Amino acid sequence: MAVSVSILAVITSLHLIAFVLAIGAERRRSTAKVVPDQYDERTYCVYDTDASTVYGLAAFGLILISQMILNGVTRCLCFGKGLVTGSCSTTCAIIFFIFSWLSFLGAEACLLAGSARNAYHTKYRGLFNQGELSCATLRKGVFAAGAALTLLSLIGSILYYFAHSRADTGGWEKHQNVGVGMTSASYPQQQQTSEFEKV
């Protein structure tokens, strides 16, 4: 199987857009502040934008689409026509396949967990001057970890695609020692004809 530039371009662009969205999600995390209620002596949490949740879910979807395209083209390494056995390219393809899946799952977990946690807002109220009200917010670095794992997933996916392309046999493998088999098969015929000529 030859390397397709269009497949590489789609995989790379989807991962890079997801990376930018993950960085944007990290920078736009929800923050909250405790505000006193104007009608009674209670306080409540006021949250700003939920843009991080949208960015994180969009990045989650883009990486998922990219992984589906890659594994659809390579038949998920298991359902293809065949790979050259015992070659370095096959070993590299298996290693990068595992690496791309691990980094993909890690990125998806960070993005999904970060989006879910960022969307959670504290609903209860606290009494004014009766202790600090705790407003739930996403801790720093979850989306950044998702962005880093997105880049690792991109690298693993590209290397896996290259290694798989080199190891793919297209459904058949060249047999070794084909020429030796042909000469040995024709040798007895020549010997028989020479014996007939002597008689």
Secondary structure per residue as TSV (DSSP state, phi and psi in degrees):
chain	resnum	aa	ss	phi	psi
A	1	M	-	360.0	127.8
A	2	A	-	-82.4	153.9
A	3	V	-	-73.8	127.4
A	4	S	-	-97.0	123.6
A	5	V	H	-66.7	-36.1
A	6	S	H	-65.5	-39.3
A	7	I	H	-64.3	-44.1
A	8	L	H	-61.7	-40.4
A	9	A	H	-64.8	-41.6
A	10	V	H	-66.3	-46.6
A	11	I	H	-61.7	-44.6
A	12	T	H	-65.3	-45.4
A	13	S	H	-65.7	-40.0
A	14	L	H	-63.9	-42.7
A	15	H	H	-65.7	-41.2
A	16	L	H	-68.5	-38.4
A	17	I	H	-65.0	-40.8
A	18	A	H	-63.0	-37.8
A	19	F	H	-62.9	-45.0
A	20	V	H	-63.4	-41.3
A	21	L	H	-65.6	-37.2
A	22	A	H	-66.8	-39.1
A	23	I	H	-64.9	-41.3
A	24	G	H	-62.6	-37.5
A	25	A	H	-65.6	-37.1
A	26	E	H	-66.0	-38.7
A	27	R	H	-77.4	-23.4
A	28	R	T	-108.8	29.8
A	29	R	-	-58.9	147.1
A	30	S	-	-67.3	136.4
A	31	T	-	-119.4	157.1
A	32	A	E	-136.2	152.7
A	33	K	E	-137.6	150.0
A	34	V	E	-86.0	126.0
A	35	V	E	-123.4	134.8
A	36	P	E	-74.1	142.2
A	37	D	-	-75.4	136.9
A	38	Q	S	-78.1	-11.7
A	39	Y	S	-101.4	-24.1
A	40	D	S	-144.4	-172.3
A	41	E	S	-95.8	42.3
A	42	R	E	-117.3	160.0
A	43	T	E	-119.4	158.4
A	44	Y	E	-148.8	165.9
A	45	C	E	-91.8	132.9
A	46	V	E	-114.7	121.8
A	47	Y	E	-102.2	149.7
A	48	D	-	-90.2	-141.4
A	49	T	-	-64.2	151.8
A	50	D	-	-107.3	27.8
A	51	A	H	-63.2	-32.3
A	52	S	H	-60.8	-36.6
A	53	T	H	-63.8	-43.3
A	54	V	H	-66.4	-45.1
A	55	Y	H	-61.8	-43.9
A	56	G	H	-64.9	-41.8
A	57	L	H	-69.0	-35.3
A	58	A	H	-65.4	-42.9
A	59	A	H	-63.6	-39.9
A	60	F	H	-56.8	-46.9
A	61	G	H	-66.6	-39.2
A	62	L	H	-66.2	-42.3
A	63	I	H	-66.2	-37.6
A	64	L	H	-63.1	-43.6
A	65	I	H	-62.9	-42.8
A	66	S	H	-61.8	-43.3
A	67	Q	H	-66.5	-36.6
A	68	M	H	-66.2	-40.1
A	69	I	H	-64.5	-47.4
A	70	L	H	-60.5	-47.0
A	71	N	H	-75.6	-22.4
A	72	G	H	-70.6	-39.0
A	73	V	H	-70.6	-41.4
A	74	T	T	-91.3	3.5
A	75	R	G	57.8	33.7
A	76	C	G	56.0	27.5
A	77	L	G	66.7	-21.0
A	78	C	T	-100.6	-27.1
A	79	F	S	-111.0	16.3
A	80	G	S	-77.8	-177.7
A	81	K	S	-74.0	-27.6
A	82	G	-	149.9	149.5
A	83	L	B	-117.4	153.8
A	84	V	-	-65.1	120.4
A	85	T	T	-78.8	141.1
A	86	G	T	77.1	10.0
A	87	S	-	-97.5	161.7
A	88	C	H	-67.3	-34.8
A	89	S	H	-64.4	-37.0
A	90	T	H	-67.0	-43.2
A	91	T	H	-61.9	-43.8
A	92	C	H	-64.5	-38.6
A	93	A	H	-62.3	-41.1
A	94	I	H	-66.9	-42.5
A	95	I	H	-64.1	-47.4
A	96	F	H	-70.6	-28.2
A	97	F	H	-62.6	-47.1
A	98	I	H	-65.2	-42.5
A	99	F	H	-63.1	-43.2
A	100	S	H	-66.1	-36.7
A	101	W	H	-70.9	-40.4
A	102	L	H	-64.5	-45.1
A	103	S	H	-68.4	-35.1
A	104	F	H	-62.8	-48.4
A	105	L	H	-64.1	-38.3
A	106	G	H	-64.4	-43.7
A	107	A	H	-64.1	-43.1
A	108	E	H	-64.5	-39.9
A	109	A	H	-63.4	-44.9
A	110	C	H	-64.1	-44.2
A	111	L	H	-68.0	-41.8
A	112	L	H	-70.0	-44.9
A	113	A	H	-65.2	-40.1
A	114	G	H	-64.8	-40.7
A	115	S	H	-66.1	-41.9
A	116	A	H	-66.3	-42.9
A	117	R	H	-69.5	-35.7
A	118	N	H	-68.1	-29.6
A	119	A	H	-79.4	-14.2
A	120	Y	-	-78.8	127.9
A	121	H	-	-121.5	140.7
A	122	T	-	-67.7	126.7
A	123	K	-	-99.1	-24.3
A	124	Y	-	-81.4	168.4
A	125	R	-	-117.1	159.1
A	126	G	E	-122.6	159.5
A	127	L	E	-76.1	140.1
A	128	F	T	-64.8	130.8
A	129	N	T	61.0	25.1
A	130	Q	S	-115.5	36.1
A	131	G	S	109.1	155.0
A	132	E	-	-75.5	128.3
A	133	L	-	-77.8	130.4
A	134	S	-	-92.0	117.5
A	135	C	-	-99.5	121.5
A	136	A	-	-72.6	126.4
A	137	T	-	-137.8	160.5
A	138	L	-	-74.5	134.3
A	139	R	-	-72.3	153.3
A	140	K	T	-70.6	138.2
A	141	G	T	106.7	-8.8
A	142	V	H	-69.5	-48.7
A	143	F	H	-69.2	-31.6
A	144	A	H	-65.3	-39.6
A	145	A	H	-64.2	-38.9
A	146	G	H	-63.1	-38.1
A	147	A	H	-66.1	-42.5
A	148	A	H	-64.2	-42.5
A	149	L	H	-69.1	-26.4
A	150	T	H	-65.2	-42.4
A	151	L	H	-64.9	-40.9
A	152	L	H	-63.9	-37.5
A	153	S	H	-64.8	-38.3
A	154	L	H	-62.2	-47.5
A	155	I	H	-62.1	-46.4
A	156	G	H	-63.1	-38.2
A	157	S	H	-67.0	-43.0
A	158	I	H	-66.6	-45.1
A	159	L	H	-65.1	-37.8
A	160	Y	H	-64.5	-40.8
A	161	Y	H	-65.4	-42.3
A	162	F	H	-64.3	-46.6
A	163	A	H	-65.3	-39.3
A	164	H	H	-65.8	-37.9
A	165	S	H	-65.0	-35.9
A	166	R	H	-75.2	-30.4
A	167	A	H	-90.5	-12.1
A	168	D	B	-72.2	131.3
A	169	T	-	-94.4	-9.9
A	170	G	T	73.9	15.1
A	171	G	T	108.7	-8.9
A	172	W	-	-149.0	157.5
A	173	E	-	-120.2	144.2
A	174	K	-	-70.9	131.8
A	175	H	-	-83.5	136.4
A	176	Q	T	-82.1	155.6
A	177	N	T	62.7	32.0
A	178	V	H	-68.9	-41.2
A	179	G	H	-64.6	-36.8
A	180	V	H	-65.9	-38.9
A	181	G	H	-64.9	-36.6
A	182	M	H	-70.5	-40.1
A	183	T	H	-71.3	-35.4
A	184	S	H	-70.4	-30.8
A	185	A	H	-73.6	-32.5
A	186	S	H	-84.0	-16.6
A	187	Y	H	-66.2	-43.8
A	188	P	H	-64.4	-31.8
A	189	Q	H	-65.5	-41.0
A	190	Q	H	-64.4	-36.9
A	191	Q	H	-68.1	-37.8
A	192	Q	H	-67.6	-40.7
A	193	T	H	-65.7	-36.2
A	194	S	H	-68.0	-32.7
A	195	E	H	-70.9	-34.5
A	196	F	H	-68.2	-35.3
A	197	E	H	-67.5	-32.4
A	198	K	H	-69.0	-32.7
A	199	V	-	-79.2	360.0
